[in-house]
Amino acid sequence: MKLTISVYGYGSYFIGNSKYKDIDILITHISTDYNSCLEVIALKKSIVNEIEGADVTILSCVAESEFNFIQQSKAVLLSEFVQNPNKLILTELFQKVRGYKNITRHLNGTKIVG
């Protein structure tokens, strides 16, 4: 089964900068039919509602490859799934985003409190 939706993080939050202004998220999707686009828009709304400061960009896989956005922005893959992510997949994605700052701070040698 081919994965159709990928979620990436990029920008200052994902490189461990403590002075980030937002949390940049990229959603890429293979299918550009109407229902698939509605599904990706719903995913964007879920992310924005759940993650404070999330700034979500949506690109089709074709557009992403034309811009080479993932490589240019040094985006990190957070999740991949087939259409219509369930609650468990979304919960894991949200936890991964929230925990990412602590992971990068630890890797950069910053002491983590709490």
PyMOL CGO cylinders between C-alpha atoms (Angstrom):
from pymol import cmd
from pymol.cgo import CYLINDER

trace = [
    CYLINDER, 0.00, 0.00, 0.00, 1.47, 3.35, -1.01, 0.3, 1, 1, 1, 1, 1, 1,
    CYLINDER, 1.47, 3.35, -1.01, 1.76, 6.09, 1.58, 0.3, 1, 1, 1, 1, 1, 1,
    CYLINDER, 1.76, 6.09, 1.58, -0.19, 9.10, 0.48, 0.3, 1, 1, 1, 1, 1, 1,
    CYLINDER, -0.19, 9.10, 0.48, 0.34, 11.70, 3.21, 0.3, 1, 1, 1, 1, 1, 1,
    CYLINDER, 0.34, 11.70, 3.21, 3.62, 12.74, 4.84, 0.3, 1, 1, 1, 1, 1, 1,
    CYLINDER, 3.62, 12.74, 4.84, 4.11, 15.26, 7.64, 0.3, 1, 1, 1, 1, 1, 1,
    CYLINDER, 4.11, 15.26, 7.64, 7.42, 17.07, 8.09, 0.3, 1, 1, 1, 1, 1, 1,
    CYLINDER, 7.42, 17.07, 8.09, 8.78, 19.58, 10.55, 0.3, 1, 1, 1, 1, 1, 1,
    CYLINDER, 8.78, 19.58, 10.55, 11.19, 22.31, 9.56, 0.3, 1, 1, 1, 1, 1, 1,
    CYLINDER, 11.19, 22.31, 9.56, 12.50, 25.64, 10.79, 0.3, 1, 1, 1, 1, 1, 1,
    CYLINDER, 12.50, 25.64, 10.79, 13.89, 26.90, 14.06, 0.3, 1, 1, 1, 1, 1, 1,
    CYLINDER, 13.89, 26.90, 14.06, 11.76, 24.72, 16.35, 0.3, 1, 1, 1, 1, 1, 1,
    CYLINDER, 11.76, 24.72, 16.35, 13.04, 21.54, 14.73, 0.3, 1, 1, 1, 1, 1, 1,
    CYLINDER, 13.04, 21.54, 14.73, 16.69, 22.53, 14.93, 0.3, 1, 1, 1, 1, 1, 1,
    CYLINDER, 16.69, 22.53, 14.93, 16.38, 23.23, 18.65, 0.3, 1, 1, 1, 1, 1, 1,
    CYLINDER, 16.38, 23.23, 18.65, 16.34, 27.02, 18.62, 0.3, 1, 1, 1, 1, 1, 1,
    CYLINDER, 16.34, 27.02, 18.62, 14.83, 28.14, 21.92, 0.3, 1, 1, 1, 1, 1, 1,
    CYLINDER, 14.83, 28.14, 21.92, 13.71, 31.42, 20.34, 0.3, 1, 1, 1, 1, 1, 1,
    CYLINDER, 13.71, 31.42, 20.34, 11.35, 29.94, 17.75, 0.3, 1, 1, 1, 1, 1, 1,
    CYLINDER, 11.35, 29.94, 17.75, 8.31, 32.04, 16.81, 0.3, 1, 1, 1, 1, 1, 1,
    CYLINDER, 8.31, 32.04, 16.81, 6.22, 29.25, 15.35, 0.3, 1, 1, 1, 1, 1, 1,
    CYLINDER, 6.22, 29.25, 15.35, 6.29, 25.54, 14.65, 0.3, 1, 1, 1, 1, 1, 1,
    CYLINDER, 6.29, 25.54, 14.65, 6.60, 25.00, 10.92, 0.3, 1, 1, 1, 1, 1, 1,
    CYLINDER, 6.60, 25.00, 10.92, 4.87, 21.89, 9.61, 0.3, 1, 1, 1, 1, 1, 1,
    CYLINDER, 4.87, 21.89, 9.61, 4.69, 20.68, 6.00, 0.3, 1, 1, 1, 1, 1, 1,
    CYLINDER, 4.69, 20.68, 6.00, 2.06, 18.23, 4.78, 0.3, 1, 1, 1, 1, 1, 1,
    CYLINDER, 2.06, 18.23, 4.78, 2.64, 16.59, 1.42, 0.3, 1, 1, 1, 1, 1, 1,
    CYLINDER, 2.64, 16.59, 1.42, 0.07, 14.46, -0.37, 0.3, 1, 1, 1, 1, 1, 1,
    CYLINDER, 0.07, 14.46, -0.37, 0.09, 12.39, -3.53, 0.3, 1, 1, 1, 1, 1, 1,
    CYLINDER, 0.09, 12.39, -3.53, -3.54, 12.58, -4.58, 0.3, 1, 1, 1, 1, 1, 1,
    CYLINDER, -3.54, 12.58, -4.58, -4.97, 15.96, -5.53, 0.3, 1, 1, 1, 1, 1, 1,
    CYLINDER, -4.97, 15.96, -5.53, -8.56, 14.90, -6.04, 0.3, 1, 1, 1, 1, 1, 1,
    CYLINDER, -8.56, 14.90, -6.04, -11.25, 16.84, -4.20, 0.3, 1, 1, 1, 1, 1, 1,
    CYLINDER, -11.25, 16.84, -4.20, -11.81, 14.38, -1.33, 0.3, 1, 1, 1, 1, 1, 1,
    CYLINDER, -11.81, 14.38, -1.33, -8.09, 13.93, -0.72, 0.3, 1, 1, 1, 1, 1, 1,
    CYLINDER, -8.09, 13.93, -0.72, -7.63, 17.69, -0.55, 0.3, 1, 1, 1, 1, 1, 1,
    CYLINDER, -7.63, 17.69, -0.55, -10.49, 17.97, 1.96, 0.3, 1, 1, 1, 1, 1, 1,
    CYLINDER, -10.49, 17.97, 1.96, -8.82, 15.26, 4.03, 0.3, 1, 1, 1, 1, 1, 1,
    CYLINDER, -8.82, 15.26, 4.03, -5.48, 17.09, 4.05, 0.3, 1, 1, 1, 1, 1, 1,
    CYLINDER, -5.48, 17.09, 4.05, -7.21, 20.35, 4.97, 0.3, 1, 1, 1, 1, 1, 1,
    CYLINDER, -7.21, 20.35, 4.97, -8.89, 18.54, 7.88, 0.3, 1, 1, 1, 1, 1, 1,
    CYLINDER, -8.89, 18.54, 7.88, -5.46, 17.25, 8.97, 0.3, 1, 1, 1, 1, 1, 1,
    CYLINDER, -5.46, 17.25, 8.97, -4.11, 20.81, 8.85, 0.3, 1, 1, 1, 1, 1, 1,
    CYLINDER, -4.11, 20.81, 8.85, -7.00, 22.00, 11.04, 0.3, 1, 1, 1, 1, 1, 1,
    CYLINDER, -7.00, 22.00, 11.04, -6.32, 19.20, 13.53, 0.3, 1, 1, 1, 1, 1, 1,
    CYLINDER, -6.32, 19.20, 13.53, -2.65, 20.18, 13.75, 0.3, 1, 1, 1, 1, 1, 1,
    CYLINDER, -2.65, 20.18, 13.75, -3.39, 23.90, 14.13, 0.3, 1, 1, 1, 1, 1, 1,
    CYLINDER, -3.39, 23.90, 14.13, -6.01, 23.20, 16.82, 0.3, 1, 1, 1, 1, 1, 1,
    CYLINDER, -6.01, 23.20, 16.82, -3.75, 20.86, 18.78, 0.3, 1, 1, 1, 1, 1, 1,
    CYLINDER, -3.75, 20.86, 18.78, -0.30, 22.45, 18.48, 0.3, 1, 1, 1, 1, 1, 1,
    CYLINDER, -0.30, 22.45, 18.48, -0.03, 26.03, 19.65, 0.3, 1, 1, 1, 1, 1, 1,
    CYLINDER, -0.03, 26.03, 19.65, 1.96, 28.15, 17.21, 0.3, 1, 1, 1, 1, 1, 1,
    CYLINDER, 1.96, 28.15, 17.21, 1.72, 25.65, 14.36, 0.3, 1, 1, 1, 1, 1, 1,
    CYLINDER, 1.72, 25.65, 14.36, 2.18, 27.15, 10.90, 0.3, 1, 1, 1, 1, 1, 1,
    CYLINDER, 2.18, 27.15, 10.90, 1.11, 24.47, 8.45, 0.3, 1, 1, 1, 1, 1, 1,
    CYLINDER, 1.11, 24.47, 8.45, 1.93, 24.43, 4.73, 0.3, 1, 1, 1, 1, 1, 1,
    CYLINDER, 1.93, 24.43, 4.73, 0.32, 21.96, 2.34, 0.3, 1, 1, 1, 1, 1, 1,
    CYLINDER, 0.32, 21.96, 2.34, 1.99, 20.92, -0.91, 0.3, 1, 1, 1, 1, 1, 1,
    CYLINDER, 1.99, 20.92, -0.91, 1.21, 18.19, -3.38, 0.3, 1, 1, 1, 1, 1, 1,
    CYLINDER, 1.21, 18.19, -3.38, 4.13, 15.82, -3.89, 0.3, 1, 1, 1, 1, 1, 1,
    CYLINDER, 4.13, 15.82, -3.89, 4.51, 17.20, -7.42, 0.3, 1, 1, 1, 1, 1, 1,
    CYLINDER, 4.51, 17.20, -7.42, 4.76, 20.78, -6.13, 0.3, 1, 1, 1, 1, 1, 1,
    CYLINDER, 4.76, 20.78, -6.13, 7.18, 19.74, -3.38, 0.3, 1, 1, 1, 1, 1, 1,
    CYLINDER, 7.18, 19.74, -3.38, 9.47, 18.07, -5.90, 0.3, 1, 1, 1, 1, 1, 1,
    CYLINDER, 9.47, 18.07, -5.90, 9.37, 21.13, -8.17, 0.3, 1, 1, 1, 1, 1, 1,
    CYLINDER, 9.37, 21.13, -8.17, 10.40, 23.38, -5.27, 0.3, 1, 1, 1, 1, 1, 1,
    CYLINDER, 10.40, 23.38, -5.27, 12.62, 20.74, -3.63, 0.3, 1, 1, 1, 1, 1, 1,
    CYLINDER, 12.62, 20.74, -3.63, 11.14, 22.11, -0.43, 0.3, 1, 1, 1, 1, 1, 1,
    CYLINDER, 11.14, 22.11, -0.43, 11.99, 19.24, 1.89, 0.3, 1, 1, 1, 1, 1, 1,
    CYLINDER, 11.99, 19.24, 1.89, 15.69, 19.30, 1.04, 0.3, 1, 1, 1, 1, 1, 1,
    CYLINDER, 15.69, 19.30, 1.04, 15.92, 23.10, 0.87, 0.3, 1, 1, 1, 1, 1, 1,
    CYLINDER, 15.92, 23.10, 0.87, 14.29, 23.55, 4.27, 0.3, 1, 1, 1, 1, 1, 1,
    CYLINDER, 14.29, 23.55, 4.27, 16.09, 20.55, 5.83, 0.3, 1, 1, 1, 1, 1, 1,
    CYLINDER, 16.09, 20.55, 5.83, 12.71, 19.20, 6.89, 0.3, 1, 1, 1, 1, 1, 1,
    CYLINDER, 12.71, 19.20, 6.89, 12.51, 16.13, 9.11, 0.3, 1, 1, 1, 1, 1, 1,
    CYLINDER, 12.51, 16.13, 9.11, 9.95, 13.42, 8.54, 0.3, 1, 1, 1, 1, 1, 1,
    CYLINDER, 9.95, 13.42, 8.54, 7.50, 13.21, 11.43, 0.3, 1, 1, 1, 1, 1, 1,
    CYLINDER, 7.50, 13.21, 11.43, 4.88, 10.80, 10.11, 0.3, 1, 1, 1, 1, 1, 1,
    CYLINDER, 4.88, 10.80, 10.11, 3.68, 8.99, 7.00, 0.3, 1, 1, 1, 1, 1, 1,
    CYLINDER, 3.68, 8.99, 7.00, 0.33, 7.34, 6.55, 0.3, 1, 1, 1, 1, 1, 1,
    CYLINDER, 0.33, 7.34, 6.55, -2.34, 6.31, 4.14, 0.3, 1, 1, 1, 1, 1, 1,
    CYLINDER, -2.34, 6.31, 4.14, -5.35, 8.59, 3.94, 0.3, 1, 1, 1, 1, 1, 1,
    CYLINDER, -5.35, 8.59, 3.94, -7.61, 9.39, 6.87, 0.3, 1, 1, 1, 1, 1, 1,
    CYLINDER, -7.61, 9.39, 6.87, -5.29, 9.21, 9.90, 0.3, 1, 1, 1, 1, 1, 1,
    CYLINDER, -5.29, 9.21, 9.90, -6.98, 7.77, 12.96, 0.3, 1, 1, 1, 1, 1, 1,
    CYLINDER, -6.98, 7.77, 12.96, -6.88, 9.26, 16.45, 0.3, 1, 1, 1, 1, 1, 1,
    CYLINDER, -6.88, 9.26, 16.45, -3.89, 7.12, 17.50, 0.3, 1, 1, 1, 1, 1, 1,
    CYLINDER, -3.89, 7.12, 17.50, -1.79, 8.28, 14.53, 0.3, 1, 1, 1, 1, 1, 1,
    CYLINDER, -1.79, 8.28, 14.53, -2.68, 11.92, 15.26, 0.3, 1, 1, 1, 1, 1, 1,
    CYLINDER, -2.68, 11.92, 15.26, -1.88, 11.54, 18.96, 0.3, 1, 1, 1, 1, 1, 1,
    CYLINDER, -1.88, 11.54, 18.96, 1.53, 10.04, 18.10, 0.3, 1, 1, 1, 1, 1, 1,
    CYLINDER, 1.53, 10.04, 18.10, 2.18, 12.87, 15.65, 0.3, 1, 1, 1, 1, 1, 1,
    CYLINDER, 2.18, 12.87, 15.65, 1.28, 15.55, 18.23, 0.3, 1, 1, 1, 1, 1, 1,
    CYLINDER, 1.28, 15.55, 18.23, 3.47, 13.89, 20.87, 0.3, 1, 1, 1, 1, 1, 1,
    CYLINDER, 3.47, 13.89, 20.87, 6.36, 13.65, 18.44, 0.3, 1, 1, 1, 1, 1, 1,
    CYLINDER, 6.36, 13.65, 18.44, 6.11, 17.36, 17.57, 0.3, 1, 1, 1, 1, 1, 1,
    CYLINDER, 6.11, 17.36, 17.57, 5.89, 18.40, 21.23, 0.3, 1, 1, 1, 1, 1, 1,
    CYLINDER, 5.89, 18.40, 21.23, 8.78, 16.14, 22.18, 0.3, 1, 1, 1, 1, 1, 1,
    CYLINDER, 8.78, 16.14, 22.18, 10.98, 17.15, 19.29, 0.3, 1, 1, 1, 1, 1, 1,
    CYLINDER, 10.98, 17.15, 19.29, 12.21, 20.33, 20.94, 0.3, 1, 1, 1, 1, 1, 1,
    CYLINDER, 12.21, 20.33, 20.94, 13.39, 18.38, 23.97, 0.3, 1, 1, 1, 1, 1, 1,
    CYLINDER, 13.39, 18.38, 23.97, 15.14, 15.84, 21.75, 0.3, 1, 1, 1, 1, 1, 1,
    CYLINDER, 15.14, 15.84, 21.75, 17.00, 18.48, 19.75, 0.3, 1, 1, 1, 1, 1, 1,
    CYLINDER, 17.00, 18.48, 19.75, 17.88, 20.46, 22.86, 0.3, 1, 1, 1, 1, 1, 1,
    CYLINDER, 17.88, 20.46, 22.86, 19.30, 17.31, 24.41, 0.3, 1, 1, 1, 1, 1, 1,
    CYLINDER, 19.30, 17.31, 24.41, 21.28, 16.49, 21.29, 0.3, 1, 1, 1, 1, 1, 1,
    CYLINDER, 21.28, 16.49, 21.29, 22.63, 20.05, 21.21, 0.3, 1, 1, 1, 1, 1, 1,
    CYLINDER, 22.63, 20.05, 21.21, 23.81, 19.71, 24.82, 0.3, 1, 1, 1, 1, 1, 1,
    CYLINDER, 23.81, 19.71, 24.82, 21.20, 21.96, 26.40, 0.3, 1, 1, 1, 1, 1, 1,
    CYLINDER, 21.20, 21.96, 26.40, 20.07, 20.91, 29.86, 0.3, 1, 1, 1, 1, 1, 1,
    CYLINDER, 20.07, 20.91, 29.86, 16.42, 19.86, 29.91, 0.3, 1, 1, 1, 1, 1, 1,
    CYLINDER, 16.42, 19.86, 29.91, 14.43, 20.75, 33.01, 0.3, 1, 1, 1, 1, 1, 1,
    CYLINDER, 14.43, 20.75, 33.01, 11.22, 18.93, 33.89, 0.3, 1, 1, 1, 1, 1, 1,
]
cmd.load_cgo(trace, "trace")
